[in-house]
């Protein structure tokens, strides 16, 4: 009997470099942000974080977004030249995302549009719970621009500035309380955490919010999902990279007077 030997061909694995732009001028958020990102990173997606060198320390206003956008653009353009497959401007306000899409070929996302689209798949009424009152109109505007404001019951706030979000017990307690009130008084059926700096709390918040609702209203609210915006956006960015899709060059046309994007690289 003749022995047949079959050599199995193996497809060479592709590793994608992915950039997390931390859109503030401090590195204190890099390590906890990377822990959050790596929790949902696929094995073939290698993420690294880069913060701004100049600009604001946190974003709680349109002024801060404006101050930081130029530096976000610079990092995005450098990333586009360096063989990265995808990038995220890691802030719920999506600072610089629209203008960067006009300047780069690499897909770039922010922390609002993808999580907001996701939560609208999960529930027909939802609430967003952010940091402080100055951010509320900014988020409301984003929801209106995305045509999802009809499903938004409220934008609430925990009363904790970005630079104090590392007080995890206080943050979790406030998120649970605001979520509870949104569900029981406004009819919200899901909650989006309204800052990408709310790190490492989603599971505890969802578990304890649902436990409290079941205790007070047995059987009325079987499941209220809570979405972490950073993890959601990163997960869907990876899907975009796998599908090989990026921003439309019609919607995000290269500005007049500039060469085509790849010619600038």
C-alpha positions as CSV (number, residue, x, y, z in Angstrom):
1,X,0.0,0.0,0.0
2,X,1.3,3.4,-1.0
3,X,1.6,5.8,1.9
4,X,0.2,9.2,1.1
5,X,1.6,12.3,2.8
6,X,-0.5,15.4,2.9
7,X,1.1,18.7,3.9
8,X,-1.4,21.0,5.5
9,X,-1.0,24.5,4.4
10,X,-1.4,27.1,7.1
11,X,-2.6,30.6,6.5
12,X,-0.1,33.0,7.9
13,X,-1.6,34.9,10.8
14,X,-1.9,38.6,10.6
15,X,-1.3,40.8,13.6
16,X,-3.0,44.2,13.6
17,X,-1.4,47.2,15.3
18,X,-4.1,49.3,17.0
19,X,-3.8,52.7,18.5
20,X,-5.6,54.1,21.5
21,X,-5.4,57.9,21.5
22,X,-5.8,59.1,25.0
23,X,-6.9,62.6,24.1
24,X,-5.5,64.5,27.2
25,X,-2.1,65.8,28.1
26,X,-1.3,63.3,30.9
27,X,-0.3,59.7,31.0
28,X,-2.1,58.8,34.2
29,X,-5.0,57.2,32.3
30,X,-2.9,55.1,29.9
31,X,-2.4,52.1,32.1
32,X,-6.0,51.7,33.4
33,X,-7.3,52.4,29.8
34,X,-5.0,49.7,28.4
35,X,-6.3,47.2,31.1
36,X,-9.9,48.0,30.0
37,X,-9.0,47.7,26.3
38,X,-7.0,44.5,26.6
39,X,-9.9,42.8,28.4
40,X,-11.7,42.8,25.0
41,X,-8.8,42.7,22.6
42,X,-8.6,39.8,20.2
43,X,-5.4,37.8,20.1
44,X,-4.4,39.2,16.8
45,X,-5.0,42.8,17.8
46,X,-2.1,44.5,19.5
47,X,-3.1,47.8,21.2
48,X,-0.9,50.6,22.5
49,X,-1.9,53.9,24.1
50,X,-0.6,57.3,23.4
51,X,-1.6,60.5,25.2
52,X,-1.2,64.1,24.1
53,X,2.0,66.0,25.0
54,X,0.2,69.3,25.3
55,X,-3.4,70.3,25.9
56,X,-5.9,69.8,28.7
57,X,-5.7,67.3,31.5
58,X,-9.3,66.2,31.0
59,X,-12.2,67.0,28.7
60,X,-15.4,68.4,30.3
61,X,-16.2,71.2,27.9
62,X,-16.2,72.1,24.2
63,X,-13.3,74.4,24.9
64,X,-11.2,71.5,26.1
65,X,-12.2,69.5,23.0
66,X,-11.1,72.4,20.8
67,X,-7.8,72.8,22.7
68,X,-6.9,69.1,22.2
69,X,-8.2,68.5,18.6
70,X,-5.0,69.7,16.9
71,X,-2.9,67.3,18.9
72,X,-5.3,64.4,18.3
73,X,-5.0,65.1,14.6
74,X,-1.2,65.0,14.8
75,X,-1.2,61.6,16.5
76,X,-3.8,60.2,14.1
77,X,-1.8,61.3,11.0
78,X,1.4,59.8,12.5
79,X,-0.5,56.6,13.3
80,X,-1.8,56.4,9.7
81,X,1.8,56.6,8.4
82,X,3.0,53.8,10.7
83,X,1.1,50.8,9.6
84,X,-1.7,50.7,12.1
85,X,-4.9,49.0,11.2
86,X,-7.3,51.0,13.5
87,X,-7.5,53.7,16.1
88,X,-9.8,55.2,18.7
89,X,-10.0,58.7,20.2
90,X,-10.8,57.4,23.6
91,X,-13.4,59.9,24.8
92,X,-17.2,59.8,24.8
93,X,-17.3,63.2,23.1
94,X,-15.4,61.8,20.1
95,X,-12.9,64.7,20.0
96,X,-11.2,65.1,16.6
97,X,-12.8,62.0,15.1
98,X,-14.7,63.8,12.3
99,X,-11.8,65.9,11.1
100,X,-9.3,63.0,11.5
101,X,-11.5,60.9,9.1
102,X,-10.9,63.5,6.5
103,X,-7.1,63.2,6.9
104,X,-6.5,59.5,7.4
105,X,-7.3,56.2,5.7
106,X,-7.0,54.1,8.8
107,X,-10.5,53.6,10.4
108,X,-10.9,55.9,13.5
109,X,-13.7,55.8,16.0
110,X,-14.7,57.6,19.2
111,X,-16.4,56.6,22.3
112,X,-20.0,57.6,21.5
113,X,-21.4,56.6,18.1
114,X,-20.7,52.8,18.3
115,X,-21.8,52.4,21.9
116,X,-24.9,54.5,21.2
117,X,-25.8,52.4,18.2
118,X,-25.3,49.2,20.3
119,X,-27.5,50.3,23.1
120,X,-30.3,51.1,20.6
121,X,-30.1,47.5,19.5
122,X,-30.5,46.3,23.1
123,X,-33.4,48.6,24.3
124,X,-35.9,51.1,22.9
125,X,-35.3,53.5,25.8
126,X,-32.0,54.2,27.4
127,X,-30.2,56.6,29.7
128,X,-26.7,58.0,29.6
129,X,-25.0,58.7,33.0
130,X,-22.0,61.0,32.6
131,X,-19.6,62.9,34.9
132,X,-20.8,66.5,35.6
133,X,-23.5,68.9,34.3
134,X,-21.3,70.7,31.8
135,X,-21.0,67.5,29.7
136,X,-24.8,66.9,29.5
137,X,-25.6,69.3,26.6
138,X,-22.5,68.0,24.7
139,X,-23.8,64.4,25.0
140,X,-27.4,65.5,24.1
141,X,-26.1,67.1,21.0
142,X,-24.2,63.9,20.0
143,X,-27.4,61.9,20.4
144,X,-29.3,64.4,18.3
145,X,-26.7,64.2,15.5
146,X,-26.9,60.4,15.5
147,X,-30.7,60.6,15.4
148,X,-31.1,58.5,18.5
149,X,-32.4,61.2,20.9
150,X,-36.0,60.0,20.5
151,X,-35.0,56.9,22.5
152,X,-32.9,58.8,25.1
153,X,-34.9,59.2,28.3
154,X,-32.2,61.4,30.0
155,X,-28.6,62.3,30.3
156,X,-27.8,62.2,34.0
157,X,-24.6,62.9,35.9
158,X,-22.9,61.4,38.9
159,X,-21.4,64.7,40.1
160,X,-17.8,63.3,39.9
161,X,-15.2,65.1,37.8
162,X,-13.1,63.1,35.4
163,X,-10.0,63.5,37.6
164,X,-11.8,61.9,40.6
165,X,-13.2,58.9,38.8
166,X,-10.6,56.7,40.4
167,X,-12.8,56.7,43.6
168,X,-14.4,53.4,42.5
169,X,-16.8,52.9,45.4
170,X,-18.2,56.4,45.1
171,X,-18.4,56.0,41.3
172,X,-20.2,52.7,41.4
173,X,-22.7,53.9,44.1
174,X,-23.5,57.0,42.0
175,X,-23.9,55.1,38.7
176,X,-26.2,52.5,40.4
177,X,-28.3,55.3,41.9
178,X,-28.7,57.3,38.7
179,X,-29.4,54.1,36.7
180,X,-32.0,53.1,39.3
181,X,-33.8,56.4,39.1
182,X,-33.7,56.5,35.3
183,X,-35.3,53.0,35.1
184,X,-37.9,53.5,37.8
185,X,-38.9,57.1,37.1
186,X,-38.2,57.6,33.4
187,X,-38.7,54.2,31.8
188,X,-35.1,53.6,30.7
189,X,-34.4,50.0,29.9
190,X,-30.6,50.2,29.4
191,X,-27.8,52.4,30.6
192,X,-24.7,53.8,28.8
193,X,-21.9,54.9,31.1
194,X,-21.2,58.4,29.9
195,X,-17.4,58.7,30.1
196,X,-14.7,56.4,28.9
197,X,-12.8,57.2,32.1
198,X,-15.4,55.2,34.1
199,X,-13.0,52.2,34.1
200,X,-13.4,48.7,35.6
201,X,-16.9,49.2,37.0
202,X,-19.4,48.0,34.4
203,X,-19.9,44.5,35.7
204,X,-20.4,45.5,39.3
205,X,-22.7,48.3,38.3
206,X,-24.9,46.1,36.1
207,X,-25.0,43.3,38.7
208,X,-25.9,45.5,41.6
209,X,-28.3,47.7,39.7
210,X,-30.3,44.7,38.6
211,X,-30.2,43.2,42.1
212,X,-31.6,46.3,43.6
213,X,-34.3,46.6,40.9
214,X,-35.3,42.9,41.5
215,X,-35.4,43.5,45.2
216,X,-37.7,46.5,45.0
217,X,-39.7,45.5,41.9
218,X,-39.7,41.7,41.7
219,X,-40.0,40.5,38.1
220,X,-40.7,43.9,36.6
221,X,-37.2,44.5,35.2
222,X,-35.6,41.1,34.3
223,X,-32.5,42.6,32.8
224,X,-31.2,46.1,32.4
225,X,-27.9,46.1,30.4
226,X,-25.1,48.5,31.2
227,X,-22.6,49.4,28.4
228,X,-19.0,50.4,28.9
229,X,-18.3,52.8,26.0
230,X,-14.6,52.2,25.7
231,X,-14.9,48.4,25.5
232,X,-17.8,48.5,23.2
233,X,-16.1,50.9,20.8
234,X,-12.9,48.9,20.8
235,X,-14.7,45.7,20.2
236,X,-16.6,47.1,17.2
237,X,-13.4,48.8,15.8
238,X,-11.8,45.4,15.7
239,X,-14.8,44.1,13.7
240,X,-14.3,47.0,11.2
241,X,-10.7,46.1,10.8
242,X,-11.6,42.4,10.2
243,X,-14.1,43.4,7.6
244,X,-11.6,45.8,5.9
245,X,-13.9,48.8,6.1
246,X,-13.1,52.4,6.7
247,X,-14.6,55.9,6.4
248,X,-16.3,57.0,3.2
249,X,-14.1,59.4,1.2
250,X,-17.4,61.1,0.0
251,X,-18.7,61.8,3.5
252,X,-15.2,62.6,4.8
253,X,-13.7,64.2,1.7
254,X,-10.1,65.3,1.8
255,X,-10.2,69.1,2.4
256,X,-9.8,71.2,-0.8
257,X,-6.2,72.2,-1.4
258,X,-4.7,69.2,0.3
259,X,-3.4,66.2,-1.7
260,X,-5.2,62.8,-1.5
261,X,-4.7,61.3,1.9
262,X,-2.2,58.6,0.9
263,X,-0.2,61.2,-1.1
264,X,0.4,63.0,2.2
265,X,1.9,60.0,3.9
